[in-house]
Amino acid sequence: MGSPPPPSASDAPRPPLRIVFMGTPALAAHILERMIAAAGPEFVVAGVVTRPDQPRKRGLKLEPSEVGAVAARAGLPTLKPVKIRTPEFLAELKSFTPDLLVVAAYGRILPNPVLAAPRLMPINVHASLLPRHRGAAPIEGAILAGDRESGVTIMRVIERMDAGPILLRRAITLAPDETQGSLKQKLAELGAQALLDAIALFRGGLVTETPQDERLATSTAPIEKENALIDWHADAASIERTVRAYDPWPVARTALANEDLLIWRARVVADDADYARGADDVTRSAARPVVAAPGTITALKPEPLVKCGRGSLALIEVQAPGRRRMPAADYLRGRRVAVGTRLGR
């Protein structure tokens, strides 16, 4: 019998893909943790790039980002550049010899020299079903828009914000009481699994790209504290979505007697009279006039009811700054707030 043919170069084991991860907040940190746990013969996390340490809490002590903390615990080499458009940063990035550059909520638009650093491709884990909700606040954007579903998109990064071709998408249905916090947790895990699926496609040479339909593109802007100030002239349904979209930050807020009042939970009430049928006569008679100005409290039982531009909003849980969260009815009763009081400045 003849001897078996010598192994060809194609039969030799391939080295693992070298991945550099770029991210900053908790959502990205969860994805990085999942990558570290799954690393092995198929891929390794060669390095991490995150934002510089920031002063936090009362002592203003410099602390790493959530991604920086995960990288430190794992002993991964980490870059924290103040500027990314410098020859020095580009040289440090290339020293990792990355095959893939994985970006998840890093917080900066990457210039073309950085995008060209990986051997294969720079890819992004974006927390929306692109091309819907491009930009900095896709999770808040999905809730504010009243979308029935959200998800994650793995896309090739280009220098235009979230406009690169799609590699894969994963969708989930939004719960009726979905908040920013709950959706971030769900999409962090969904994004981690989608990324691992995408890495497997790269490993198998099975990646395909689908251009985004620009006609369907929408955008979101960074969230500021001022965005959470309630406009009671808006309809009740959109205000209720605002409450959920800004939980846990920056928290929807209004004013009561020129003091901030944070609103954590609320529900839409379409008919004030129906709402007040179980209340006492004084509350019922006060609740009937739907001609009250937006922001006016029109009932106190079973929960405080606030007139909106269309419909009304029942306040369920509120908080005064520096105090604990509590049922809205208890808070207003303690403040001796009467029907007819108007919220807002």
C-alpha positions, 0 to 999 in steps of 0.5 A, a space after each residue: 500500500 502506498 503512503 498517504 499524501 502529505 497534508 496540504 497547506 489548506 489542511 493546516 489549522 488556521 490561527 484564531 482571528 485577532 479581534 480588537 474591541 472598541 466600546 465604552 458603556 455597560 451594553 458594550 461591556 456585556 458584549 466584551 464579557 461574552 466575547 472573552 468567555 467565548 474566545 479560543 481556537 476560533 478567535 481571541 481578543 487581542 486588545 481593547 480601545 475605550 474612552 479615557 478614565 473619567 472623574 466619577 461620584 462624590 470624590 471625583 476619583 478617576 474611574 475606567 469606563 465599564 468596558 475599561 473595567 472588564 478589560 482590566 479584570 481580564 488582563 487585556 491590553 487596553 488603549 484609552 486615547 484622548 484623540 483617535 485621529 493621531 499617528 500615535 494612536 493608529 500605530 498602537 492600534 496596528 500593533 495589535 495586528 487585528 483581523 477584525 475591529 469590533 465597535 460597540 457604542 464607542 461614542 466616536 466616528 472613526 476616521 478612514 485610517 482607523 477603519 483600514 487597520 483590520 485585515 478583514 473589516 471593521 464591524 459595528 454592533 448597533 442597537 437597532 434594526 438599521 437603517 431605522 434609528 441610526 445615531 447615538 440613542 437608538 434604544 431610546 428612539 425605538 421606545 419614543 417612536 412606539 416601535 413594536 420591535 427592535 433588535 441589533 444590526 451587525 454592519 460594516 463600519 464606514 465613515 458615515 454614521 451607521 450607514 454601512 452595509 448590513 451583515 446580519 440583523 436580529 429582532 425582538 418584540 418590545 414589551 408594552 412596559 419596555 423601558 430604556 433599562 430593560 431594553 438595553 439589557 435584552 439588546 446587550 445579550 442579543 448583540 453579543 450572540 449576534 456578534 458571535 454569529 458574525 464572527 463564525 461567518 467570517 471564520 467560515 468565509 460566509 459573510 455577505 453584505 446588504 446595502 441599507 435602504 436610505 429611504 427608510 433611514 431615521 436618526 437619533 441624537 445624543 440624549 441630554 437631561 433637557 430632553 426629559 422635561 415633559 411637555 404636557 401639551 403632547 398627547 398622553 401616549 407619547 408622554 408615557 413613552 417618554 417616561 419609559 424611554 428615559 428610565 433610568 436616565 435622565 428620568 422624565 420630569 416636570 415641576 410641582 410648585 417650581 420644584 422638580 418632580 421625577 416621574 418613573 411610572 405612568 399609564 395612559 387614561 383616555 377618558 377622565 370620567 370613566 377613570 373617576 367613577 370609583 372615586 368620591 363625589 368631589 374627585 369625580 366632579 373635579 375630574 369631569 371637565 376635560 377642558 382643563 389646561 394641559 398639566 392640570 391635575 384633574 383627579 387624585 384617586 385612585 392615582 393622580 390624573 394629569 390632563 395632556 394635550 390629548 388624553 390624560 396620564 395617571 401618575 403611578 410612581 414619582 420621586 422628589 430629588 434626593 428622596 426615595 421613589 414612592 407611589 404618586 398618590 402618597 407623595 401628592 397627599 403628603 404635599 396636600 396637592 389639590 385638584 386643579 394644581 398645574 404641573 410644569 413651569 
